[in-house]
């Protein structure tokens, strides 16, 4: 996948720590930053909710109040 060049400003102490970790892992600091950004994006990605919620209109205003009654027996074998 092609990479996009960007500039990141780090505190000097953080950059020194990053370089130390990179040396220990025998990887370039930029590779560690890419991994960290990928992990952060994966954890914080906005995912869409269920598509069916609120998609239908029953025409009955009290359906949510009667949900237990309407669903009673659902899933039982006949």
N, C-alpha and C positions, 0 to 999 in steps of 0.2 A: 504494500500500500504506500503511495507517495506521502511523504512527510511535508508538513508546513512549518517553515521556520518562524520562530517567535522569540521574544525576549522576555525573560522573567527576572525581576529584581528580588534578590534574597538578602537577608541580613548577613553580614560577613560571618558571624558565628555559625549560622545555619548552613551556609555554603561550605565552610570548613568541615562541619560534621558530615555533610553530604559527600564531600570528597573522600573523607576517611572511610565511610561506609562503602563507597564505590571501589576504593583501593582494596579493601578487605574482600569484597565480592568479585574483584577483577572484572568490573564493568565500568563503563563511562558514566559520569554523573548524569548526563542527559538521558541515558537509558533508564536510570532510576527515577528520574522526574517523569518520563513518559509512563512508566509503570504506575507511579503514584497517581498521576492524573487519570489514567484509565480506571484504576480501582475506585477513585473518588467519583468519577462519572457513572460507573456501574452501580455504585451504592446509592447515588442520588438522582438517578434517572427518573424522570417523570413518566409514569406509566398510566395509560388510560384505564379507567374503571370499567366495570362490567357494562357491556353494551345494552343489556336488556333492562337494566334498572330504569324505571320511569319511561320506558319506550312505548308502553301501551297505555291505552285509556279505556277503562272498563265501562265508563258511563255511570258507574255507581259511586256515589259520594261516600258511602259508609263502608266500602269494601275493606279498608284497612282496619276498621273497628271490628269487623266480622271475620278477620283472617283465620283465627283458630277454628271457628265454626265451618268456614268454607273448606279448610284443609283437613278437617277431621276425617280420619280413615284413609287418607291418601297414602299410598305405598303399601297398603295391605293387600295380601293375596286374596282373591275371591274364590 
